[in-house]
Amino acid sequence: MSQLITLAPSPVDAPIAVGTLVRIDPESKFLDRDYLTGGAPWKLLRLPGGSKSVAESWVNGARILPGQERFARTLINQGMLHPIYEPRVDVDQIDVVIPVYNDISRVSRLLTMLRDFHVTIVDDASSNPSLLAEIVSTFNQSLVRLEENVGPGGARNAGLRATSRPFIWFIDDDITVDAALNVASRLFCQFSDPMISCVTPRVRGTDGNSLRDKFELRFSPLDMGARSQIVVPGGPVGYVPSACMMVRRSAVGAGFDPSLRIGEDVDLVWRLHDQGWLVRYIADVVVTHRARTSWSAWWHQRVQYGISSAELSKRHPGRLAPLRADPWTLLAWGTVFIGRPSLGARIISVNSDALKERIEDSADEPDHVAREVVAKGMLKSGGPLARAVVRTFGPLLLLIALHPKLRRRVLALFVFGTAWRWRKTRLHPLDVPVAIADDVAYSVGVAKGAVKSRSLATMTPDITKSSVTLRKVLGISVQKN
């Protein structure tokens, strides 16, 4: 049963303070006289009256003036505006909680890094408790010993119960936190926003000599990318890992769901979101995470990630769908796949016309706005859709490719979806087989989870609604009496 999460304060009751420095998200874009696009998830937002000029004043960074507080809150909650706080930290307000199970080789090094903090080590029924107790005693920190192994979520909860400070910094024992005070100050300052419940840094792989280490450095499953974001299901950053996570005690309630051995962090983040809290990802604060020490452990980790999606899907219906799009976006790309792009162009045109009709009274150039929103939106969706298909159905695609009439197109989809990983980073040829193995392992896990849970929820696309009808796409007019 999921742990209870407290309700967030109302946005109306938690405006952004006057004097706060803010900046428009660099991926947001002003269109025409009244529109702003961007956010998490992406949207088209109308800014009537003088609100557009206020938003434009924040493009290069500016402080909130009296009367702008609630408007700033609206854009921040939409992911279109980011507050910029001066780094600060009060270590007496923070409890650091580190769950440990058997692998104690790095505990001394981690405690050295965190020597300025109040640290509680949770021994999750390790086989050599006396050695771990001796290490913790040497650093004069606290130890909680569990007699039965409860997994990372349960261990963190034990640390949560054993501490009392208003903020908790969960750190896994395989994380390296260089300059811990600096990292903490850049996370802690985000809690100046009373709606922030959880903040995480970017978690990158540790640079090493092995092929596995080098791949993890570029494509760690814990790395949520190079852009700071509000974390929103279905957004550019849909969840964040708990490997290094600072939380507000009053928000997280009883903490993680102890019945989830994997995916407990995704579940917590989504429950916080559902209760109105904001979760923020700070990409320019970086910690590192050690890769698995063997290929078998690495493969098992990826398979387990896939398996966990089934249990998460039960708790959060629809959020673990392999891909999410409206029917016309799917059909438009489907026509390209089968070699009929002219029909896809027709779909884009009809959808653009429909949006144009809705906004023509509030836009000077409705044609331009419609093209920017619909045409570019559909074109940009191609890569993520292909990536999602390969990530979930990669082995099935390879089986379908055995059919001689389908081989060329299916392999083209597979290559495109695989290559999408490298859209923002340089291609290293030796990464290619590891990337394919990564996707295959995850998809194997998804299939296993579906069988175990007797549910195809994690393999069923989420097709969203569209206001455009089939009649419009086919050009069939309706006769009115």
C-alpha positions in Angstrom: 0.0 0.0 0.0 1.4 3.4 -1.0 2.6 5.7 1.8 0.6 8.9 2.4 1.8 12.2 1.0 0.6 15.5 2.5 -1.2 18.0 0.4 0.8 20.9 -1.1 -0.1 24.5 -0.4 -2.4 26.1 -2.9 -0.6 28.1 -5.6 -2.8 31.0 -4.7 -1.5 30.9 -1.1 2.1 30.4 -2.2 3.0 33.2 -4.7 6.6 33.7 -5.6 8.1 36.4 -3.4 8.7 39.9 -4.6 12.4 40.4 -5.4 13.0 36.8 -6.5 15.2 36.6 -9.6 13.5 34.6 -12.4 14.3 33.7 -16.0 12.1 32.3 -18.8 13.0 28.7 -19.7 15.3 28.9 -22.7 13.2 26.3 -24.6 10.1 28.5 -24.3 9.2 30.7 -27.3 7.0 33.8 -27.7 4.6 33.6 -30.7 2.5 36.4 -32.2 1.2 39.0 -29.7 -0.3 36.8 -27.0 1.2 33.4 -27.0 4.0 31.5 -25.2 5.0 27.9 -26.0 7.0 25.5 -23.9 6.7 24.2 -20.4 6.5 20.7 -19.0 4.7 19.1 -20.6 4.8 21.3 -23.7 1.8 23.6 -24.2 0.6 26.7 -26.0 -0.3 29.4 -23.4 -2.1 32.6 -24.1 -0.8 35.7 -22.2 -3.6 38.3 -22.5 -3.4 42.0 -21.5 0.0 43.2 -20.4 1.2 39.8 -19.1 3.3 39.1 -22.3 5.4 42.2 -21.7 6.0 41.1 -18.1 7.0 37.7 -19.3 9.3 39.2 -21.9 11.0 41.2 -19.2 12.1 37.9 -17.6 13.8 36.5 -20.7 17.3 37.5 -19.7 16.6 37.4 -16.0 14.8 40.0 -13.8 13.4 40.3 -10.3 9.7 40.0 -9.6 8.0 43.3 -8.9 4.9 43.9 -6.7 1.8 42.6 -8.5 3.7 40.0 -10.5 3.9 37.3 -7.8 0.9 35.2 -8.9 1.7 35.4 -12.6 5.2 34.2 -11.8 3.8 31.3 -9.9 1.6 30.3 -12.8 4.6 30.2 -15.2 6.8 28.5 -12.7 4.2 25.7 -12.1 3.9 25.3 -15.9 7.7 24.9 -16.3 8.0 28.1 -18.4 9.8 30.1 -15.8 12.6 29.2 -13.3 13.5 31.0 -10.1 17.2 31.6 -9.5 18.1 31.5 -5.8 21.5 32.4 -4.2 23.1 29.1 -3.0 22.7 28.7 0.7 22.7 25.9 3.2 22.1 25.3 6.9 23.4 21.9 7.7 21.5 21.9 11.0 18.3 21.8 9.0 19.4 18.7 7.1 19.6 15.0 7.9 21.6 12.9 5.5 20.3 9.3 5.2 22.4 6.6 3.5 21.0 3.1 3.1 23.7 0.4 3.0 23.5 -3.3 2.3 26.7 -5.4 2.4 28.8 -3.2 0.1 30.5 -1.1 2.7 33.7 -0.5 0.8 32.8 3.1 -0.1 31.1 4.1 3.2 34.3 5.6 4.7 34.9 7.7 1.6 31.3 8.9 1.5 31.3 9.8 5.2 34.6 11.8 4.6 32.8 13.8 1.9 29.9 14.4 4.2 31.8 15.2 7.4 30.1 18.6 7.8 26.6 17.0 7.9 24.5 15.1 10.3 24.5 11.6 8.7 22.5 8.5 9.6 23.6 5.2 8.1 20.8 2.6 7.8 22.3 -0.9 7.8 19.7 -2.9 5.8 20.6 -6.2 7.5 24.2 -6.4 6.1 26.1 -9.6 6.7 28.9 -7.8 8.6 27.2 -5.3 10.8 30.1 -4.9 13.3 32.5 -3.6 10.6 29.9 -1.1 9.4 29.2 0.0 13.0 32.9 0.5 13.6 33.2 2.7 10.5 30.2 4.8 11.5 31.5 5.2 15.0 34.8 6.4 13.7 33.1 9.3 12.0 30.9 9.9 15.1 27.7 9.6 13.0 24.5 7.7 13.7 23.6 4.1 12.8 20.3 2.4 12.4 20.5 -1.4 12.2 17.7 -3.4 10.6 17.5 -7.1 11.4 15.6 -7.9 8.2 16.5 -6.6 4.7 13.7 -4.3 3.5 15.2 -2.8 0.3 16.3 0.7 -0.4 12.8 2.3 0.0 12.2 0.7 3.4 15.7 1.5 4.5 15.3 5.1 3.6 12.0 5.2 5.5 13.8 3.8 8.6 16.2 6.7 8.3 13.3 9.1 7.9 11.7 7.8 11.1 15.0 7.9 13.0 15.7 11.6 12.2 13.8 14.8 12.9 15.3 17.7 10.9 13.0 19.5 8.4 15.0 18.4 5.3 16.3 15.0 4.4 19.1 14.3 1.9 18.9 10.7 0.7 22.2 9.6 -0.8 23.0 6.0 -2.0 26.3 4.5 -1.0 27.5 4.3 -4.6 27.2 8.0 -5.2 30.2 10.4 -5.1 29.5 13.9 -3.9 32.5 16.1 -4.5 32.3 19.5 -2.7 29.3 18.3 -0.7 28.6 21.7 0.9 28.4 23.4 -2.5 26.1 20.6 -3.9 23.9 20.9 -0.8 23.7 24.7 -1.0 22.6 24.6 -4.6 19.9 22.1 -3.8 18.8 23.5 -0.5 18.2 27.0 -1.8 15.4 25.7 -4.0 13.3 25.1 -0.9 12.9 28.9 -0.8 9.9 28.1 -3.0 7.3 26.7 -0.5 5.8 24.5 -3.2 9.1 22.6 -3.7 9.0 19.1 -2.1 12.0 17.5 -3.7 15.2 18.5 -5.5 17.7 16.4 -7.3 21.0 17.1 -9.1 22.1 15.5 -12.3 23.5 12.0 -11.7 26.1 11.0 -14.2 28.2 7.8 -14.5 31.7 7.7 -13.1 34.4 8.0 -15.8 36.4 4.9 -16.0 38.5 2.8 -18.4 36.0 0.0 -19.1 33.5 0.1 -22.0 30.7 -0.2 -19.5 32.0 2.8 -17.5 32.3 4.9 -20.6 28.8 4.1 -21.7 27.4 4.9 -18.3 29.2 8.3 -18.4 27.2 9.2 -21.5 24.0 7.2 -21.0 23.5 6.5 -17.3 19.9 5.5 -16.6 20.0 7.9 -13.7 21.0 10.9 -15.9 18.0 13.0 -16.7 19.8 15.3 -19.1 21.5 18.6 -19.4 18.4 20.9 -18.9 17.0 21.9 -15.5 13.3 21.3 -15.4 10.2 21.0 -13.3 9.6 17.3 -13.0 6.2 16.3 -14.4 4.8 13.0 -15.6 4.8 13.1 -19.4 7.2 16.1 -19.5 10.8 16.3 -20.7 11.8 15.0 -17.2 9.1 12.7 -16.1 10.8 11.5 -12.9 14.1 11.7 -11.0 16.1 9.0 -9.2 16.5 8.8 -5.5 20.2 8.1 -5.6 20.8 11.7 -4.6 17.5 13.4 -3.5 16.8 16.2 -1.0 13.2 16.3 0.2 11.1 18.5 2.5 10.0 16.3 5.5 6.6 17.9 5.8 5.8 17.0 2.1 6.9 13.3 1.9 4.8 12.0 4.8 5.7 8.4 5.5 8.1 8.3 2.5 8.7 5.6 0.0 6.4 2.7 -0.7 8.4 -0.2 1.0 6.7 -2.8 -1.1 8.6 -1.5 -4.2 12.1 -2.8 -4.4 12.7 -1.0 -7.7 10.9 2.1 -9.0 10.1 3.4 -5.5 11.6 6.8 -6.4 9.4 7.1 -9.5 6.4 6.3 -7.4 7.3 8.9 -4.7 7.9 11.6 -7.3 4.5 11.0 -9.0 2.6 10.9 -5.7 4.2 14.2 -4.7 3.1 15.6 -8.1 -0.4 14.3 -7.6 -0.7 16.1 -4.3 0.2 19.4 -5.9 3.9 19.6 -4.9 6.7 20.7 -7.3 9.7 18.5 -7.9 12.8 20.3 -9.4 15.7 18.8 -11.3 18.9 20.9 -11.2 21.0 19.8 -14.1 24.0 22.0 -13.5 24.7 20.4 -10.1 26.4 17.1 -10.8 27.2 14.0 -8.7 28.4 10.7 -10.0 27.2 7.1 -9.7 29.3 4.0 -10.0 28.3 1.6 -12.8 27.6 -2.1 -12.1 30.8 -4.0 -11.6 30.0 -6.8 -14.1 28.1 -7.2 -17.4 25.7 -9.7 -15.8 24.8 -7.2 -13.0 24.5 -4.5 -15.6 22.1 -6.6 -17.7 20.1 -7.6 -14.5 19.7 -3.9 -13.5 18.3 -3.0 -16.9 15.9 -6.0 -16.9 14.7 -5.1 -13.4 14.0 -1.5 -14.5 11.7 -2.9 -17.2 10.0 -5.3 -14.8 9.3 -2.5 -12.3 7.2 -0.7 -14.9 4.3 -3.2 -14.5 4.0 -2.6 -10.8 4.3 1.2 -11.3 1.6 1.1 -13.9 -0.9 -0.4 -11.5 -0.3 2.5 -9.1 -0.2 5.1 -11.8 -2.4 4.1 -14.7 -1.4 5.4 -18.1 1.9 6.9 -17.0 4.0 3.9 -18.1 2.5 3.7 -21.6 5.4 3.0 -24.1 4.4 6.0 -26.1 1.8 8.8 -25.9 0.4 10.9 -28.7 -2.8 11.9 -30.4 -4.1 9.7 -33.1 -3.2 12.1 -35.9 0.4 12.3 -34.9 0.6 8.5 -34.8 -1.1 8.2 -38.1 1.0 10.9 -39.8 4.2 9.1 -38.8 2.6 5.8 -39.7 2.0 7.0 -43.3 5.7 8.0 -43.5 6.7 4.5 -42.3 4.6 2.8 -45.0 5.8 5.1 -47.7 2.7 7.4 -48.0 4.0 10.8 -46.7 1.4 12.8 -48.7 -1.3 11.6 -46.3 0.9 12.7 -43.4 1.2 16.1 -45.0 -2.6 16.2 -45.3 -3.0 15.4 -41.6 -0.6 18.2 -40.7 -2.5 20.7 -42.9 -5.9 19.8 -41.5 -4.7 20.0 -37.9 -3.0 23.4 -38.6 -6.2 24.7 -40.1 -8.2 23.6 -37.1 -5.9 25.4 -34.7 -5.9 28.5 -36.9 -9.7 28.7 -36.6 -9.5 28.5 -32.8 -7.0 31.3 -32.5 -7.6 33.7 -35.4 -9.5 36.2 -33.1 -6.5 36.4 -30.7 -3.6 36.3 -33.1 -2.2 38.7 -35.7 -0.7 35.9 -37.8 -2.8 32.7 -37.0 -1.2 30.9 -40.0 2.3 31.3 -38.5 1.2 30.3 -35.0 -0.6 27.2 -36.3 2.4 26.1 -38.4 4.8 26.6 -35.4 2.6 24.6 -33.1 1.2 21.8 -35.3 3.8 21.2 -38.0 6.9 21.6 -35.9 5.2 19.8 -33.1 4.5 16.8 -35.2 7.9 16.8 -36.9 9.7 17.0 -33.5 7.6 14.1 -32.2 9.1 11.6 -34.7 12.4 11.0 -32.9 10.9 10.4 -29.4 8.2 8.1 -30.9 10.8 6.0 -32.7 12.9 5.9 -29.5 9.9 4.8 -27.4 9.0 2.0 -29.9 12.6 0.7 -30.0 13.0 1.0 -26.2 9.9 -1.1 -25.5 9.5 -3.3 -28.6 13.1 -3.6 -29.9 13.3 -7.5 -29.9 9.9 -7.6 -31.6 11.0 -5.2 -34.3 14.1 -7.4 -35.0 11.8 -10.5 -35.3 9.5 -8.6 -37.7 12.6 -7.6 -39.7 13.0 -11.2 -40.7 10.1 -10.8 -43.1 11.6 -9.8 -46.4 8.9 -7.3 -47.4 9.0 -5.5 -44.1 12.8 -5.7 -43.4 13.9 -2.4 -44.9 11.3 -0.2 -43.1 11.4 -2.0 -39.8 15.2 -1.8 -39.7 15.0 1.9 -40.6 12.7 2.5 -37.7 15.0 0.5 -35.4 18.1 2.4 -36.5 16.4 5.7 -36.2 15.0 4.9 -32.7 18.4 3.7 -31.6 20.4 6.6 -33.1 18.1 9.1 -31.3 20.2 8.6 -28.2 23.1 10.5 -29.9 21.1 13.5 -31.0 22.9 15.7 -28.4 26.2 13.8 -28.0 29.0 12.6 -30.2 28.7 9.0 -31.5 31.3 6.6 -30.1 31.0 3.4 -32.3 31.7 1.1 -29.3 28.6 2.5 -27.6 26.3 1.1 -30.3 26.2 -2.6 -29.3 25.9 -1.6 -25.6 23.0 0.8 -26.4 21.2 -2.0 -28.3 21.8 -4.4 -25.4 20.5 -1.7 -23.0 17.3 -1.4 -25.0 16.8 -5.1 -25.4 17.3 -5.7 -21.7 14.7 -3.1 -20.8 12.2 -4.5 -23.3 12.8 -8.0 -22.0 12.0 -6.7 -18.5 8.8 -5.0 -19.7 7.6 -8.2 -21.3 8.4 -10.2 -18.1 6.6 -7.6 -16.0 3.6 -7.8 -18.3 3.5 -11.6 -18.0 4.0 -11.5 -14.2 1.2 -8.8 -13.7 -1.0 -10.3 -16.4 -1.4 -6.8 -17.8 -0.4 -5.2 -21.1 -0.7 -1.7 -19.7 3.1 -1.0 -20.1 2.9 -2.2 -23.8 -0.2 -0.3 -24.8 0.1 3.1 -26.3 -1.7 6.0 -24.7 -3.7 7.6 -27.5 -4.8 11.1 -26.4 -7.9 12.9 -27.7 -7.9 15.3 -30.6 -10.5 17.9 -31.7 -9.9 17.1 -35.3 -12.4 14.6 -36.8 -11.9 11.9 -39.4 -14.3 13.7 -41.6 -12.0 16.8 -41.7 -9.0 14.7 -42.5 -10.8 13.0 -45.4 -12.3 16.2 -46.6 -15.9 15.1 -46.1 -18.2 18.1 -45.6 -21.3 17.8 -43.4 -24.5 19.1 -45.1 -26.6 21.2 -42.7 -30.4 21.4 -43.2 
